[in-house]
């Protein structure tokens, strides 16, 4: 039904009409405005909001276990009083956020008594627990304060106390009370990426594993050269190398550790990664999405920033920006913070601090490998207080000393409180410690011990790779005391562990006083003297010769598969003691052999001028040059490699030969020391022997010419002529006596 309403037209009716319209339309207008507000909220750009949220989040989270730091087995503490310090890397001088240590351990209490575990951070006790029962869990979670650590380490200390007897003089030598810390114990912390403003801080910010990013496809010779040197520098610094390549369309990436933030789970292409364990890249925009996400599988600590890598990153980020459309301005700001490497220009000899995956990354120019490696050596590293440097020249050891101080070999506190026993431990690489000059010949140890209540003198013992070098009773009067020991070649290895053990009598005479810990110190003047003799042509002899610089040779096929070949090259170079800074690099083409000269390491390359002690024929391994008396002849091996020390007229080196069609890459460090032939597997060295028949570690006096060389060789062979000469001299002496007696009688 239609109804017409006649409106008044007189002047007096106009105000009443306006009032009536206002009263009728005002509620409808309010309703319309109320409905427009949520409509505008719904039409707000969700992509823009998500990107702005991510750009505001600059937090970097790190989490690693003791196993990631190289602690392969449980840390065992036992006895009446035992203590152990572990050094956990953190960014130097950067405040920490939400830092905690999750301790995974267990204990045994077969001897009963009172057992206590105390955990400390930087020397301050933060957790204590009394352990009861025959066995059980020693798990604990402790908070770590967020103050900056200028040293770049959090010192995590564990103390174990076991008191068995009820009386003061009871025997406390039970062996059944033990505390074991698992390598699965984990340290987690966060920090603000904006606080990392220098290359030195970025280097210290690396966790137990160091990730190296290279471009996809085949690398150039210069880029591969830079990559293996940087990888070796990471392993020498105690980082386990992980090599990552920039993926291309069609490549599959592992997303098992990727957590897409909630704000981006509805934004393409980030939404494509949600819930995926592995993913095949479909376009360049997806690569760009991985380059900006925190926790990205492409996140790395160091990058070989050659033109191929930088242009690949820039293209992927440009493709992502085009996909995001209207949020391009906000994305540009996020890109500058989270992936600045894609917009940088890195010169060939430049090292620059950039960002990728929301965290700092050290970008090294494609031709700066050797100089950059020496720059990050411990001598110069702390001076890198800026974000970008161009390297003209650098020398790792400008002072060329004839000795190496123990304090320069690694982090270790010089002071210990010892009740019954305490260990001071430092681990070092032979090539890095000697600087390519010579082998350590003597250890000069300066220690000091405070007097204790017991009249028994404390004892200090020095072990190198579990070989006892020397021991001494200390006066324990608080004054420096000296201990000197020769370093035999057979005690050395490419990777060495020096342990100084202090032992005290925990009770005083007649048990009148309560046992207490007293301080001991390893003084900064302790050092290795260099100048030891070179061993024969075994692994240690090659490592010694390699310390001054050598030559690394790889086949050109390695350059086409950097993700798989670089870890193999780095672990072989680490085992052979190849210095990363002053060694040469060669690539052999298909079917081209390498002419042996000087010190060298050759991987899967035929070598001329040497006679090998073992050889590989497909999947067949033959050890021994005598056809009638072979040490080993076996077929069907896989996942192993043959490593042997060889010598030529003017060459000394190590051959690394893969057995089978697929080259094997060790997942753990390879240790070569005694012997000249070894089989290496995924877990490191499987077996080691001396195929030449010489005793491992035999010392070879350096060959010289002239009278000095003659005397040297005569002294070396004195066991052959010494006894006959002595008998002849004695006979001549008696003949002279008889003659003198005869002359006197005639006179």
C-alpha positions in Angstrom: 0.0 0.0 0.0 1.3 3.4 -0.9 0.9 6.4 1.4 1.8 9.9 0.4 2.7 12.5 3.0 2.1 16.1 2.3 4.7 18.4 3.8 3.9 21.9 5.0 5.4 24.7 2.9 4.8 27.7 5.0 7.7 29.6 6.5 6.7 29.0 10.1 6.7 25.3 9.4 10.4 25.1 8.3 12.0 25.0 11.7 9.5 22.4 12.8 10.3 20.4 9.6 14.1 20.6 10.3 13.6 19.4 13.9 11.4 16.6 12.7 13.9 15.4 10.1 16.8 15.6 12.6 14.8 13.5 15.1 13.9 11.0 12.4 17.3 10.7 10.7 19.8 11.0 13.6 19.3 7.4 14.9 19.7 6.1 11.4 22.9 8.1 10.9 24.4 6.8 14.1 23.6 3.3 13.1 25.3 3.9 9.7 28.4 5.3 11.4 28.5 2.4 13.8 28.4 0.0 11.0 31.1 1.9 9.0 33.7 1.5 11.8 34.0 -2.3 11.7 33.8 -2.1 8.0 36.9 0.0 7.9 38.6 -2.3 10.3 37.8 -5.3 8.2 39.1 -3.6 5.1 42.4 -2.6 6.8 45.4 -4.3 5.0 46.3 -7.5 7.0 49.6 -7.7 5.1 50.6 -4.2 6.2 49.7 -5.0 9.8 51.7 -8.3 9.8 54.8 -6.7 8.2 54.7 -3.7 10.6 54.5 -6.2 13.5 57.5 -8.2 12.2 59.5 -5.1 11.6 59.1 -4.1 15.2 60.4 -7.4 16.4 64.3 -7.4 16.4 64.8 -10.3 18.8 67.2 -13.1 18.0 66.9 -16.3 19.9 69.8 -18.8 20.2 69.6 -22.3 21.7 72.3 -24.9 21.7 73.4 -28.0 23.7 76.8 -28.9 25.2 77.0 -31.5 22.4 76.9 -28.6 19.9 79.9 -27.2 21.6 81.9 -30.4 21.1 81.2 -32.1 24.4 80.7 -35.6 23.0 80.4 -37.6 26.2 79.0 -37.0 29.7 80.8 -34.6 32.1 81.6 -36.9 35.0 82.4 -35.6 38.5 83.2 -37.9 41.4 85.1 -38.1 44.6 84.9 -36.0 47.8 85.0 -32.7 46.0 85.0 -32.1 42.2 84.4 -29.0 40.1 84.2 -28.3 36.4 83.7 -25.0 34.4 82.1 -24.9 30.9 82.2 -21.8 28.7 79.0 -21.0 26.8 79.4 -18.4 24.0 77.3 -15.3 23.9 77.6 -12.0 22.0 80.3 -10.0 23.7 79.1 -6.8 25.4 75.4 -7.4 24.5 72.6 -7.7 27.1 70.9 -11.0 27.2 67.1 -11.7 27.5 65.3 -14.7 28.9 68.6 -16.6 29.4 68.5 -20.0 31.1 70.4 -23.3 31.3 68.5 -26.5 31.3 70.7 -29.1 33.0 70.2 -32.7 31.9 72.0 -35.1 34.2 71.8 -38.0 36.6 73.6 -39.3 39.7 74.7 -42.5 41.3 75.0 -42.9 45.1 76.2 -46.4 45.7 78.3 -45.4 48.7 75.6 -43.4 50.5 76.5 -40.4 52.7 75.7 -36.8 51.9 75.9 -35.8 48.2 75.3 -32.3 47.0 75.2 -30.6 43.6 75.9 -26.8 43.3 75.5 -24.9 40.0 77.0 -21.5 39.4 77.0 -18.8 36.8 80.2 -16.7 36.4 81.4 -18.0 39.8 78.2 -17.1 41.7 76.2 -20.1 43.0 72.6 -20.0 41.8 71.3 -23.5 42.5 72.0 -26.1 45.2 70.4 -29.5 45.7 71.0 -32.5 48.0 70.8 -35.8 46.1 69.4 -38.8 47.9 68.6 -42.4 46.9 70.8 -44.9 45.1 70.3 -43.1 41.8 68.1 -40.5 40.2 67.8 -37.5 38.0 70.0 -34.4 38.5 67.9 -32.2 36.1 67.6 -28.5 36.9 66.7 -25.2 35.2 68.6 -22.2 36.3 68.2 -18.6 35.2 71.1 -16.5 33.8 71.1 -12.8 34.5 71.0 -10.5 31.4 74.1 -8.4 32.1 76.5 -8.0 29.2 79.6 -10.3 29.1 82.6 -8.5 27.7 84.5 -11.8 27.4 81.8 -13.3 25.1 81.3 -16.3 27.5 79.0 -17.3 30.3 81.0 -19.5 32.7 78.8 -22.3 33.8 80.2 -24.1 36.9 79.3 -27.4 38.4 80.4 -28.5 41.9 80.0 -32.0 43.4 80.4 -32.9 47.0 80.3 -36.4 48.5 80.8 -37.0 52.2 80.5 -40.6 53.1 81.7 -41.0 56.7 79.9 -40.0 59.9 83.2 -38.9 61.6 85.8 -36.4 60.5 88.6 -38.9 60.0 86.5 -41.4 58.1 87.7 -42.7 54.7 86.1 -40.7 51.9 87.6 -42.7 49.0 84.4 -44.3 47.8 83.9 -44.6 44.1 80.2 -45.2 44.0 79.0 -41.5 44.2 79.1 -40.0 40.8 77.4 -37.0 39.0 77.0 -37.1 35.2 76.0 -34.1 33.1 74.6 -35.0 29.7 75.7 -33.4 26.5 72.0 -32.7 25.9 72.1 -29.9 28.6 70.9 -26.8 26.8 71.6 -23.1 26.9 68.9 -20.7 25.5 69.0 -16.9 25.4 67.8 -14.0 23.3 69.3 -10.6 22.4 68.4 -7.6 20.4 69.9 -7.7 16.9 70.3 -3.9 16.9 72.8 -4.3 19.7 75.3 -6.0 17.4 77.1 -3.1 15.8 80.6 -4.5 15.1 82.2 -7.4 13.3 83.9 -8.5 16.6 80.5 -8.8 18.3 78.9 -10.6 15.4 81.7 -13.2 15.5 81.3 -13.8 19.2 77.5 -14.0 18.7 77.8 -17.4 16.9 76.5 -20.4 18.7 78.2 -23.8 18.9 77.6 -24.4 15.2 78.6 -21.9 12.5 76.5 -21.6 9.4 78.1 -20.6 6.1 76.0 -19.4 3.2 77.1 -19.6 -0.4 75.3 -19.0 -3.7 73.6 -21.9 -5.4 75.0 -23.8 -8.4 78.7 -24.1 -9.3 81.0 -21.7 -7.4 83.8 -19.9 -8.9 87.4 -20.8 -7.9 87.7 -17.6 -5.8 84.4 -18.1 -4.1 85.1 -21.7 -3.2 88.6 -20.7 -2.0 87.0 -18.1 0.3 84.4 -20.5 1.5 86.7 -23.3 2.6 89.0 -20.8 4.4 86.0 -19.3 6.3 84.7 -22.8 7.1 88.1 -23.8 8.5 88.3 -20.6 10.6 84.9 -21.5 12.1 86.0 -25.1 12.9 89.2 -23.8 14.4 87.2 -21.5 16.6 85.3 -24.5 17.9 82.2 -24.1 15.7 80.7 -27.1 13.9 80.4 -26.0 10.2 77.0 -26.1 8.4 77.0 -25.1 4.8 73.9 -23.6 3.2 73.2 -22.7 -0.4 70.7 -20.2 -1.8 67.9 -22.4 -3.2 66.6 -22.0 -6.7 63.1 -22.8 -8.1 62.5 -26.5 -7.9 65.0 -27.1 -5.0 63.7 -28.7 -1.8 64.4 -27.0 1.6 64.1 -28.3 5.1 61.5 -26.4 7.2 61.5 -28.6 10.3 62.9 -25.8 12.4 60.9 -22.9 10.9 58.1 -21.4 12.9 56.0 -18.9 10.9 54.8 -16.1 13.1 51.0 -16.1 13.7 50.6 -12.7 12.0 52.0 -14.1 8.7 50.2 -17.4 8.6 47.4 -15.8 6.5 49.7 -13.9 4.2 51.0 -15.5 1.0 53.7 -16.8 0.3 54.5 -17.2 4.1 51.3 -19.2 4.5 52.7 -21.9 2.1 55.2 -22.9 4.8 52.8 -23.5 7.7 52.9 -27.1 8.8 55.5 -28.2 6.2 58.6 -30.2 7.1 60.1 -30.1 3.7 59.0 -27.8 0.8 59.8 -27.5 -2.9 60.4 -23.9 -4.0 57.9 -22.8 -6.6 59.0 -19.2 -7.3 61.5 -16.6 -6.3 59.1 -14.8 -3.9 59.1 -17.9 -1.7 62.9 -17.7 -1.5 62.5 -14.0 -0.5 60.0 -15.0 2.2 62.6 -17.4 3.7 65.2 -14.8 3.6 63.3 -12.4 6.0 61.7 -14.9 8.4 63.3 -15.3 11.8 64.6 -18.8 12.4 64.9 -19.3 8.6 66.6 -22.4 7.2 68.6 -19.9 5.1 69.8 -17.9 8.1 73.6 -18.0 8.5 76.5 -16.5 10.5 78.9 -15.9 7.6 78.3 -15.5 3.9 80.6 -15.5 0.8 79.1 -12.4 -0.6 80.1 -12.8 -4.2 78.0 -11.1 -6.9 76.1 -14.3 -7.6 74.9 -14.5 -4.0 74.1 -10.9 -3.5 72.2 -10.6 -6.8 70.3 -13.8 -6.0 69.1 -12.5 -2.7 68.2 -9.1 -4.2 66.1 -10.8 -6.9 64.3 -13.0 -4.4 63.4 -10.0 -2.2 62.3 -7.9 -5.2 60.0 -10.8 -6.2 58.5 -10.9 -2.7 58.0 -7.1 -2.7 56.0 -7.4 -5.9 53.9 -10.1 -4.4 53.0 -8.1 -1.3 51.8 -5.2 -3.4 50.4 -2.2 -1.4 52.6 -3.1 1.6 55.7 -2.4 -0.3 56.8 0.7 1.7 56.5 -1.2 5.0 58.3 -4.2 3.5 61.2 -2.0 2.4 61.7 -1.0 6.0 61.5 -4.6 7.2 63.8 -5.7 4.4 66.4 -3.1 5.4 66.4 -4.5 9.0 66.0 -8.2 8.4 67.8 -8.8 5.1 70.1 -5.9 4.3 72.5 -8.2 2.5 70.2 -8.1 -0.5 70.7 -4.4 -0.9 74.4 -4.2 -0.1 77.4 -3.8 -2.4 80.3 -5.9 -1.1 83.7 -5.3 -2.6 86.0 -8.3 -3.3 88.3 -7.4 -0.4 85.7 -6.2 2.0 84.1 -7.6 5.2 80.8 -6.1 6.2 78.2 -6.6 8.9 74.8 -7.1 7.4 71.5 -8.9 8.3 69.7 -11.9 6.9 66.8 -13.9 8.3 66.4 -11.2 11.0 69.9 -11.8 12.5 73.4 -10.4 12.0 75.6 -12.0 9.3 79.2 -11.3 8.4 79.4 -10.8 4.6 82.9 -11.5 3.2 83.8 -10.5 -0.3 84.4 -13.3 -2.8 88.2 -12.6 -3.0 88.9 -11.8 0.7 89.0 -15.4 2.0 92.7 -15.7 3.2 92.9 -12.1 4.6 89.5 -12.3 6.2 90.4 -15.6 7.9 93.6 -14.1 9.4 91.6 -11.0 10.4 89.3 -13.2 12.5 92.2 -14.9 14.2 92.3 -14.2 18.0 95.1 -11.7 17.6 93.2 -9.1 15.5 89.6 -10.1 16.1 88.9 -7.8 19.1 90.1 -4.8 17.1 87.1 -5.1 14.6 85.0 -2.5 16.4 83.4 -1.2 13.2 80.8 -2.7 10.8 82.7 -2.6 7.6 86.4 -3.0 6.8 88.4 -3.2 3.6 91.4 -5.6 3.9 94.7 -4.6 2.2 97.0 -6.8 4.2 97.0 -8.7 7.5 99.5 -10.9 9.3 98.2 -13.3 11.9 101.5 -13.4 13.9 103.2 -10.1 13.4 105.5 -10.5 16.4 106.8 -14.0 15.5 107.6 -15.1 19.1 109.6 -18.2 19.9 107.0 -19.3 22.5 103.2 -19.5 22.9 101.5 -18.6 26.2 98.9 -21.0 27.5 96.5 -18.1 28.1 96.3 -17.4 24.3 95.2 -21.0 23.5 91.6 -20.7 24.7 89.3 -19.5 27.5 90.2 -20.9 30.9 90.1 -19.3 34.3 93.6 -19.2 35.9 92.3 -19.7 39.5 90.8 -22.9 41.1 89.6 -23.7 44.6 90.8 -27.2 45.2 89.8 -29.4 48.1 90.9 -32.8 46.9 91.4 -32.5 43.1 91.0 -29.8 40.4 91.6 -29.8 36.7 92.7 -26.8 34.5 92.0 -27.7 30.9 92.6 -26.0 27.6 92.1 -27.3 24.0 94.1 -26.0 21.0 95.0 -26.7 17.4 98.6 -27.4 16.7 98.8 -25.3 13.6 97.0 -22.4 15.2 99.1 -22.5 18.3 102.5 -22.7 16.6 101.7 -20.2 13.9 103.6 -22.3 11.4 107.0 -22.0 13.1 107.8 -25.4 14.6 106.6 -28.0 17.0 106.4 -27.3 20.8 109.6 -28.5 22.4 109.1 -27.8 26.0 106.3 -26.8 28.4 107.2 -24.2 31.1 104.4 -24.1 33.7 104.3 -21.5 36.4 101.8 -22.2 39.2 101.1 -20.9 42.7 99.2 -22.6 45.5 98.0 -21.2 48.9 99.0 -23.2 52.0 96.4 -25.5 53.5 95.6 -26.9 56.8 97.2 -30.2 55.9 100.9 -30.7 56.3 100.9 -32.8 53.1 102.2 -30.9 50.1 99.9 -30.6 47.1 100.9 -32.2 43.8 100.6 -30.8 40.3 100.7 -33.1 37.3 100.7 -32.1 33.6 99.0 -34.2 30.8 99.1 -33.6 27.1 96.5 -35.7 25.3 96.5 -38.0 28.4 100.3 -38.4 28.2 101.9 -37.6 31.6 104.7 -35.0 30.9 105.7 -34.2 34.5 104.6 -34.0 38.1 105.9 -32.1 41.2 105.2 -31.5 44.8 104.5 -27.9 45.5 105.7 -25.9 48.5 102.3 -24.2 48.6 103.5 -20.9 50.1 101.6 -18.6 47.8 104.7 -17.9 45.7 105.2 -18.8 42.0 106.7 -22.2 41.4 108.1 -23.6 38.1 107.6 -26.9 36.4 109.3 -27.7 33.1 108.8 -30.7 30.9 110.0 -31.8 27.5 107.2 -32.3 24.9 107.8 -35.5 23.0 106.5 -35.6 19.4 104.3 -38.7 20.1 102.3 -36.7 22.6 101.2 -34.2 20.0 98.2 -34.3 17.7 96.5 -31.9 15.3 94.0 -31.1 18.0 95.4 -31.2 21.6 94.1 -31.2 25.1 96.4 -29.9 27.8 95.3 -30.7 31.4 96.9 -29.5 34.6 95.7 -31.5 37.6 96.1 -30.3 41.2 95.7 -32.7 44.1 95.5 -31.9 47.8 95.3 -33.9 51.0 91.8 -32.9 52.2 92.4 -33.4 55.9 95.0 -32.0 58.3 97.3 -34.0 60.5 95.4 -36.1 63.1 92.1 -34.9 61.6 91.9 -31.9 63.8 90.4 -29.5 61.2 87.5 -29.5 58.8 88.6 -30.0 55.2 88.4 -26.8 53.1 89.3 -25.9 49.6 92.3 -23.6 49.0 93.1 -21.6 45.8 95.7 -22.6 43.2 96.6 -20.7 40.1 98.0 -21.4 36.6 100.0 -18.1 36.1 99.9 -16.1 32.8 103.7 -16.7 32.3 103.1 -20.4 31.5 104.1 -21.1 27.9 105.2 -23.6 25.3 108.7 -23.2 23.9 108.9 -23.8 20.1 111.7 -25.4 18.1 111.0 -29.1 18.5 112.4 -31.6 16.0 110.4 -32.7 13.0 109.1 -36.3 13.2 109.3 -38.7 10.3 106.9 -39.0 7.4 103.8 -39.9 9.4 100.7 -37.8 10.0 102.4 -35.8 12.7 105.3 -35.0 10.4 103.0 -33.7 7.7 101.0 -31.7 10.2 104.3 -30.1 11.5 105.4 -29.3 7.9 102.0 -28.0 7.1 102.0 -25.5 9.9 104.1 -23.1 7.9 101.6 -23.1 5.0 100.8 -25.7 2.4 98.7 -26.3 -0.7 95.1 -27.7 -0.9 94.1 -29.4 -4.1 90.5 -30.5 -4.9 88.8 -31.7 -8.2 86.7 -29.3 -10.1 83.6 -31.5 -9.4 83.8 -30.2 -5.8 83.0 -26.7 -7.0 79.7 -27.9 -8.5 78.5 -29.4 -5.2 79.6 -26.9 -2.4 77.0 -28.0 0.1 78.4 -31.6 0.3 82.0 -31.0 -0.6 82.9 -28.0 1.6 82.4 -29.8 5.0 84.5 -32.6 3.6 87.3 -30.2 2.6 87.2 -28.3 5.9 87.3 -31.4 8.1 90.2 -32.9 6.0 92.1 -29.5 6.2 91.5 -29.4 9.9 92.8 -32.9 10.4 95.9 -32.2 8.3 96.6 -28.9 10.1 96.3 -26.8 7.0 96.5 -23.1 7.9 93.5 -21.2 6.5 95.3 -17.9 6.0 98.7 -18.7 4.3 97.9 -21.8 2.2 97.5 -22.0 -1.6 94.5 -23.4 -3.3 94.4 -25.3 -6.6 91.6 -27.0 -8.6 92.4 -30.0 -10.8 90.4 -30.7 -13.9 89.1 -34.1 -15.0 91.9 -36.6 -15.4 94.5 -34.0 -14.5 97.1 -35.1 -11.8 98.8 -32.9 -9.3 102.6 -32.7 -9.1 103.6 -33.1 -5.5 105.7 -30.3 -4.1 106.2 -28.9 -0.6 103.5 -29.6 2.0 100.1 -30.4 0.5 96.6 -32.0 1.0 95.0 -33.5 -2.0 91.4 -34.8 -2.0 90.3 -37.3 -4.7 93.0 -36.0 -7.0 95.8 -38.2 -8.5 99.2 -37.1 -7.4 102.6 -37.5 -9.2 106.0 -37.8 -7.6 105.1 -39.9 -4.6 104.8 -43.6 -3.8 101.6 -44.3 -1.8 101.4 -47.0 0.9 97.8 -47.8 0.1 95.5 -47.3 -2.9 91.8 -47.4 -3.8 90.4 -49.1 -6.8 86.6 -48.4 -6.9 85.3 -49.9 -3.7 88.5 -51.9 -3.2 91.0 -51.0 -0.6 94.6 -52.2 -0.7 97.1 -51.4 2.1 100.7 -52.4 1.6 103.0 -52.1 -1.5 104.3 -55.7 -1.3 102.1 -57.9 -3.5 102.9 -61.0 -1.5 102.5 -59.4 2.0 99.6 -57.0 1.9 98.3 -55.6 5.2 94.7 -55.4 3.9 92.9 -56.2 0.6 89.2 -55.8 0.9 86.3 -55.0 -1.5 82.8 -53.7 -0.8 83.6 -50.8 1.6 81.3 -47.7 1.6 81.0 -44.5 3.7 84.7 -44.5 4.4 87.8 -42.7 3.0 91.4 -43.7 2.9 93.8 -41.1 4.3 97.6 -41.6 4.1 100.7 -39.6 4.7 103.1 -39.6 1.8 106.6 -38.3 1.0 108.4 -37.5 -2.2 111.8 -36.0 -3.1 110.8 -32.5 -2.1 107.2 -33.1 -0.9 105.4 -34.2 2.2 101.6 -34.4 2.2 98.3 -36.2 2.9 96.2 -38.0 0.3 92.4 -38.2 1.0 90.7 -40.8 -1.3 87.0 -41.6 -1.2 86.1 -45.3 -1.4 83.1 -46.2 -3.5 80.9 -44.1 -5.9 79.6 -41.6 -3.3 82.2 -39.5 -1.4 81.9 -39.7 2.4 81.8 -36.5 4.6 82.7 -36.9 8.3 80.1 -35.5 10.6 82.6 -35.3 13.5 86.2 -33.9 13.6 88.9 -36.2 12.2 92.0 -36.8 14.5 95.3 -37.9 12.9 98.3 -38.3 15.0 100.4 -41.6 15.1 100.8 -43.7 12.0 100.7 -43.0 8.3 97.5 -44.7 7.0 94.0 -44.3 8.4 90.5 -45.2 7.6 88.0 -42.3 8.2 84.2 -42.7 8.5 81.2 -40.6 9.3 82.1 -40.6 13.0 85.7 -39.7 12.5 88.9 -41.8 12.5 88.0 -45.5 12.5 91.5 -47.0 12.5 95.1 -45.8 12.2 98.3 -47.8 11.5 101.9 -47.4 10.4 102.1 -49.1 7.0 105.8 -48.2 6.5 106.8 -50.3 9.6 108.4 -47.4 11.4 107.4 -46.7 15.0 104.8 -43.9 15.2 106.2 -40.6 16.4 109.9 -41.4 15.5 111.9 -38.3 15.6 113.9 -37.3 12.5 116.7 -34.9 13.0 116.7 -32.2 10.3 119.1 -32.8 7.4 121.9 -30.3 7.2 125.1 -30.0 5.1 128.7 -29.4 6.1 130.5 -30.3 9.4 127.5 -29.5 11.5 125.4 -31.9 9.5 128.1 -34.6 9.8 128.3 -34.3 13.6 124.5 -34.3 13.8 124.3 -37.5 11.8 127.1 -39.1 13.8 125.3 -38.3 17.1 122.1 -39.6 15.7 123.7 -43.0 14.9 125.8 -43.1 18.1 124.2 -46.3 19.2 125.9 -48.0 16.2 129.5 -46.9 16.8 129.4 -45.9 20.5 130.1 -49.3 22.1 132.9 -50.4 19.8 134.6 -47.0 20.2 134.3 -47.3 23.9 135.9 -50.8 24.0 138.7 -49.6 21.7 139.4 -46.6 23.8 139.5 -48.7 27.0 141.9 -51.2 25.4 144.2 -48.4 24.2 144.2 -46.9 27.7 145.3 -50.2 29.3 148.1 -50.6 26.7 149.3 -47.1 27.5 149.4 -48.0 31.2 151.4 -51.2 30.5 153.8 -49.2 28.4 154.3 -46.6 31.0 155.0 -49.2 33.7 157.5 -50.9 31.5 159.3 -47.7 30.8 159.6 -46.9 34.6 161.0 -50.3 35.3 163.7 -49.9 32.7 164.6 -46.5 34.0 
